[in-house]
Amino acid sequence: MSSRAYRTRGRSKRSAETREKIKTAVRELLAEGVFHESTVEEVADRAGVARATLYQHFRSRLELVDAICETFDENPALLRLRETVDDPDPDAALAGTIAHAMQFWSSEDPVLRHLYGVVSIDPAAHDLVERQRHDRRSELERLARNLARGGRLRTTERRALALLLVLTSYETFRELREAGFTDRQLGATLHDTARDLLLD
């Protein structure tokens, strides 16, 4: 093996580690509720890297928030949700989708609470939330379509989608959490509601 290949791999590993440090810093600042007022220099300081190094990985605040999307895509609850949507058993698909959605919101709540809170004043947060809503809508459209194909849907796909969007939204999660519902109670209550309204 050439020394050049070894050096290239070493740089790639260091580059990946630096990127992870920066993403961790962004998550921490979001969880503390101060990311929207933090400068790029403050993010770099938190990550323990030079500002120039940060700019080698992320050219803007928008790209820093985009990096958080990468961590969401790796969330086990979200990965399971995407698989569950295609479950051929309508009851299992509905229950699993709602349960995994609530698990995702719960696991990411410290970050999302602040992102959703600054949507109106932070373009980066607005962009992330809009993309997240689009992705969730796509998954729920698939679920409604699969439920209709299974012959168990008691309403139209469009009305089923509307109900699923409301039941699995972050806003619904926060409202019920603030009303004292535990994660388990959230999933059970929302699943029972969806099953009663959607399935024969």
C-alpha positions as CSV (number, residue, x, y, z in Angstrom):
1,M,0.0,0.0,0.0
2,S,1.3,3.4,-0.9
3,S,2.0,6.0,1.7
4,R,-0.1,8.4,-0.3
5,A,-3.2,6.2,0.0
6,Y,-2.6,5.9,3.8
7,R,-2.3,9.7,4.0
8,T,-5.5,10.2,2.0
9,R,-7.4,7.8,4.3
10,G,-6.0,9.5,7.3
11,R,-7.2,12.9,6.0
12,S,-10.6,11.5,5.2
13,K,-10.9,10.1,8.7
14,R,-9.9,13.4,10.3
15,S,-12.2,15.3,8.0
16,A,-15.2,13.0,9.0
17,E,-14.3,13.5,12.7
18,T,-14.1,17.2,12.3
19,R,-17.5,17.2,10.5
20,E,-19.0,15.2,13.4
21,K,-17.6,17.6,16.0
22,I,-19.2,20.5,14.1
23,K,-22.6,18.7,13.9
24,T,-22.4,17.9,17.6
25,A,-21.7,21.5,18.4
26,V,-24.8,22.6,16.3
27,R,-27.0,20.0,18.1
28,E,-25.8,21.3,21.5
29,L,-26.5,24.9,20.6
30,L,-29.9,24.0,19.3
31,A,-30.7,22.0,22.4
32,E,-29.7,25.0,24.5
33,G,-32.0,27.2,22.4
34,V,-29.2,29.6,21.3
35,F,-28.2,28.4,17.8
36,H,-30.4,30.9,16.1
37,E,-28.5,33.7,17.7
38,S,-25.1,32.1,17.5
39,T,-22.4,33.2,15.0
40,V,-20.4,30.9,12.9
41,E,-17.4,31.7,15.1
42,E,-19.3,30.6,18.2
43,V,-20.2,27.3,16.4
44,A,-16.5,26.8,15.5
45,D,-15.4,27.6,19.1
46,R,-17.9,25.1,20.5
47,A,-16.7,22.5,18.0
48,G,-13.1,23.2,18.9
49,V,-12.1,24.1,15.3
50,A,-10.9,27.2,13.5
51,R,-13.5,29.2,11.6
52,A,-11.7,28.5,8.3
53,T,-12.0,24.8,9.1
54,L,-15.7,25.0,9.7
55,Y,-16.1,26.8,6.3
56,Q,-14.3,24.0,4.6
57,H,-17.1,21.7,5.7
58,F,-20.1,24.1,5.8
59,R,-20.4,27.3,3.8
60,S,-23.4,28.8,5.6
61,R,-25.8,28.5,8.6
62,L,-28.2,26.8,6.2
63,E,-25.7,24.1,5.6
64,L,-25.1,23.7,9.3
65,V,-28.8,23.1,9.8
66,D,-28.8,20.7,6.8
67,A,-26.2,18.7,8.6
68,I,-28.7,18.2,11.4
69,C,-31.0,16.6,8.8
70,E,-28.3,14.0,8.2
71,T,-28.4,13.1,11.9
72,F,-32.3,12.9,11.7
73,D,-32.0,10.5,8.8
74,E,-29.9,8.2,10.9
75,N,-32.4,8.1,13.8
76,P,-33.5,4.5,14.4
77,A,-37.1,5.5,15.0
78,L,-37.3,7.2,11.6
79,L,-35.6,4.3,9.9
80,R,-38.1,1.9,11.5
81,L,-41.0,4.2,10.5
82,R,-40.0,4.1,6.8
83,E,-40.0,0.3,7.0
84,T,-43.2,0.0,8.9
85,V,-45.2,2.1,6.4
86,D,-45.0,-0.9,4.0
87,D,-46.1,-3.5,6.4
88,P,-48.9,-5.5,4.6
89,D,-50.9,-5.8,7.9
90,P,-52.9,-2.5,8.1
91,D,-53.2,-2.6,11.9
92,A,-49.4,-3.2,12.3
93,A,-48.6,-0.5,9.7
94,L,-50.8,2.1,11.4
95,A,-49.7,1.3,14.9
96,G,-46.0,1.1,14.0
97,T,-46.0,4.3,12.0
98,I,-47.6,6.3,14.8
99,A,-45.4,4.7,17.5
100,H,-42.2,5.4,15.6
101,A,-43.3,8.9,14.8
102,M,-43.7,9.6,18.5
103,Q,-40.4,8.0,19.3
104,F,-38.7,10.1,16.7
105,W,-40.3,13.4,18.1
106,S,-39.4,12.3,21.6
107,S,-35.8,11.5,20.9
108,E,-35.2,14.7,18.9
109,D,-37.4,17.0,21.1
110,P,-34.5,19.0,22.7
111,V,-33.4,20.1,19.2
112,L,-36.7,20.3,17.5
113,R,-38.4,22.4,20.2
114,H,-36.0,25.2,19.5
115,L,-36.0,24.8,15.7
116,Y,-39.8,24.9,15.5
117,G,-39.8,27.8,17.9
118,V,-37.7,30.1,15.6
119,V,-39.2,29.1,12.3
120,S,-40.6,32.5,11.7
121,I,-37.3,34.3,12.3
122,D,-34.6,31.9,11.2
123,P,-34.5,31.0,7.5
124,A,-32.4,27.9,8.2
125,A,-34.9,26.6,10.7
126,H,-37.8,27.3,8.4
127,D,-36.1,25.4,5.5
128,L,-35.4,22.4,7.7
129,V,-39.0,22.2,9.1
130,E,-40.5,22.6,5.6
131,R,-38.3,19.7,4.3
132,Q,-39.2,17.6,7.3
133,R,-42.9,18.2,6.8
134,H,-42.5,17.3,3.1
135,D,-40.7,14.0,4.0
136,R,-43.3,13.1,6.6
137,R,-46.2,13.9,4.2
138,S,-44.6,11.6,1.6
139,E,-44.3,8.7,4.0
140,L,-47.9,9.2,5.2
141,E,-49.2,9.3,1.6
142,R,-47.6,5.9,1.1
143,L,-49.3,4.7,4.3
144,A,-52.7,5.9,3.3
145,R,-52.2,4.3,-0.2
146,N,-51.2,1.0,1.4
147,L,-54.1,1.1,3.8
148,A,-56.5,1.7,0.9
149,R,-55.0,-1.2,-1.1
150,G,-55.4,-3.5,1.9
151,G,-59.2,-2.9,1.7
152,R,-59.5,-1.7,5.4
153,L,-59.7,2.1,4.9
154,R,-63.1,3.4,5.7
155,T,-62.6,6.8,4.1
156,T,-60.8,8.3,1.2
157,E,-57.0,8.3,0.9
158,R,-57.1,12.1,1.1
159,R,-59.1,12.3,4.3
160,A,-56.9,9.5,5.8
161,L,-53.8,11.5,4.9
162,A,-55.2,14.7,6.5
163,L,-56.0,12.8,9.8
164,L,-52.6,11.1,9.8
165,L,-50.8,14.4,9.3
166,V,-52.6,15.9,12.3
167,L,-52.1,12.8,14.5
168,T,-48.4,12.4,13.8
169,S,-47.4,16.1,13.7
170,Y,-44.7,17.5,16.0
171,E,-47.3,20.0,17.2
172,T,-49.6,17.2,18.3
173,F,-46.7,15.5,20.1
174,R,-45.8,18.7,22.0
175,E,-49.5,19.5,22.9
176,L,-50.0,16.0,24.4
177,R,-46.6,15.9,26.0
178,E,-47.4,19.2,27.8
179,A,-50.7,17.8,28.8
180,G,-48.8,15.1,30.7
181,F,-48.9,12.2,28.3
182,T,-46.0,9.8,28.5
183,D,-44.5,8.4,25.2
184,R,-46.4,5.1,25.7
185,Q,-49.7,6.9,26.3
186,L,-49.1,9.2,23.3
187,G,-48.6,6.2,21.0
188,A,-51.5,4.2,22.4
189,T,-54.0,7.2,22.3
190,L,-53.1,8.3,18.8
191,H,-53.1,4.8,17.5
192,D,-56.6,4.1,19.0
193,T,-57.9,7.3,17.5
194,A,-56.4,6.5,14.1
195,R,-57.7,3.0,14.1
196,D,-61.2,4.1,15.2
197,L,-61.4,6.8,12.5
198,L,-59.6,5.1,9.6
199,L,-60.0,1.3,9.7
200,D,-63.0,-1.0,9.2
